[in-house]
């Protein structure tokens, strides 16, 4: 089943047309998207570096995540919103861009990694929550998370480089 009819419909919406045709709107939305993704990556890195034992070793993992993750989720929601707006502006080309597809796959992997950690890796969190050294499962989750999110950012940048010829500013 091809998604092209949906992509074409999405591109024809008023919002998509405005983003695509307005000289300032696309760069403003893109800047907001990059800023929000910077906050997402930065806050996730704080938690991942704690899980790896490289930073905040004197802080409980549960306290750190309780403080940081609400910021992460708000920034992620805005990144998704702004990303959807950017996608809508040229959905057919984005939908067939290998870097966009890779970014979406990596976002899915990030979600799976987080889910596995919360369901399995943090089951005995009470036993190691305040310890400077975290168990190998926590380190593995933190390391995988950092690598995946770096991949998300790299693919996101490559989307921009491969789509530059699409817009006539």
C-alpha positions in Angstrom: 0.0 0.0 0.0 1.4 3.3 -1.1 1.2 6.3 1.2 1.6 8.7 -1.7 -2.1 9.7 -1.9 -1.9 10.7 1.8 1.4 12.5 1.3 -0.1 14.5 -1.6 -3.2 15.4 0.4 -1.0 16.5 3.3 1.1 18.7 1.0 -2.1 20.4 -0.3 -3.3 21.5 3.1 -3.2 25.3 3.8 -0.6 24.9 6.6 1.7 22.8 4.4 1.4 25.3 1.5 2.0 28.3 3.9 5.1 26.6 5.3 6.4 25.7 1.8 5.7 29.1 0.2 6.5 31.6 2.9 10.1 32.7 3.0 10.2 33.0 6.8 7.8 30.3 8.0 9.9 27.2 7.0 13.1 28.5 8.6 11.2 29.5 11.8 9.6 26.1 12.2 12.8 24.4 11.4 14.7 26.5 14.0 12.1 25.6 16.6 12.4 21.9 15.6 16.2 21.9 16.0 16.0 23.8 19.3 13.5 21.3 20.7 15.5 18.4 19.5 18.6 19.9 21.2 16.6 20.0 24.5 15.5 16.4 24.0 19.0 15.2 23.3 20.5 17.2 26.1 18.1 16.0 28.7 18.3 12.4 27.5 22.1 12.6 27.6 22.0 13.8 31.2 20.1 10.6 32.2 22.2 8.3 29.9 25.5 9.6 31.2 24.2 8.9 34.8 23.3 5.4 33.7 26.7 4.9 32.2 28.3 6.2 35.4 30.0 9.2 33.8 28.1 12.0 35.4 25.9 12.9 38.4 27.1 9.8 40.2 26.1 11.4 43.6 22.5 11.7 42.5 19.8 9.0 42.6 18.7 7.9 39.2 15.1 8.1 40.2 15.5 11.7 41.4 17.4 12.7 38.3 14.8 11.2 35.9 11.9 12.7 37.9 13.4 16.1 37.4 14.6 15.8 33.8 12.1 13.6 32.0 9.1 16.1 32.2 11.3 18.6 30.3 12.3 15.9 27.8 8.6 14.9 27.1 7.5 18.6 26.6 10.4 19.3 24.3 9.7 16.0 22.4 6.1 16.9 22.0 7.1 20.3 20.4 9.7 18.5 18.3 7.1 16.1 17.0 4.7 19.0 16.3 7.3 21.1 14.4 8.6 18.0 12.6 5.1 17.2 11.4 4.7 20.7 10.2 8.0 20.5 8.3 7.1 17.0 6.9 3.7 18.3 5.7 5.4 21.0 3.5 6.9 18.4 1.2 5.5 15.0 2.4 6.0 13.1 -0.8 9.7 13.8 -1.0 10.3 13.4 2.8 8.3 10.2 2.8 10.7 8.7 0.2 13.9 10.2 1.7 16.2 7.4 3.1 17.5 9.7 5.9 13.9 10.6 6.9 13.0 6.9 6.9 16.1 6.1 8.9 15.4 8.8 11.4 11.9 7.4 11.9 13.3 3.9 12.4 15.8 5.2 14.9 13.1 7.0 16.8 11.2 3.7 17.0 14.3 2.0 18.3 14.8 4.7 20.9 11.2 4.0 22.1 11.9 0.3 22.2 15.1 0.8 24.1 13.3 3.0 26.7 10.5 0.5 27.0 12.8 -2.4 27.6 14.8 -0.4 30.2 11.7 0.6 32.1 10.1 -2.9 32.0 13.3 -5.0 32.5 16.4 -2.9 33.3 14.9 -0.8 36.1 13.0 -3.6 37.8 15.4 -3.6 40.7 16.1 0.1 40.6 15.6 0.4 44.3 18.7 -1.8 44.8 21.1 0.4 42.8 19.3 3.8 42.6 21.8 5.7 44.7 24.9 3.7 43.8 27.6 5.5 41.8 28.1 2.3 39.8 25.1 1.1 37.8 24.4 -2.5 36.7 25.4 -3.5 33.2 21.8 -3.4 32.0 21.6 0.3 32.9 24.9 1.0 31.2 23.7 -0.9 28.1 20.5 1.0 28.0 22.3 4.3 28.4 24.9 3.5 25.8 22.3 2.3 23.3 20.2 5.4 23.9 23.1 7.8 23.3 24.1 6.0 20.1 20.5 5.9 18.8 19.9 9.6 19.5 23.1 10.6 17.9 21.9 8.6 14.9 18.6 10.5 15.0 20.3 13.8 15.0 22.7 12.8 12.2 19.9 11.5 10.0 17.9 14.7 10.7 20.8 16.8 9.5 21.2 14.7 6.4 17.6 15.1 5.6 18.2 18.9 5.3 21.2 18.4 3.0 19.4 16.0 0.7 16.2 18.2 0.5 17.9 21.6 -0.1 17.3 21.5 -3.8 13.5 21.1 -3.1 12.9 24.6 -1.9 13.4 27.7 -4.0 14.1 30.6 -1.6 
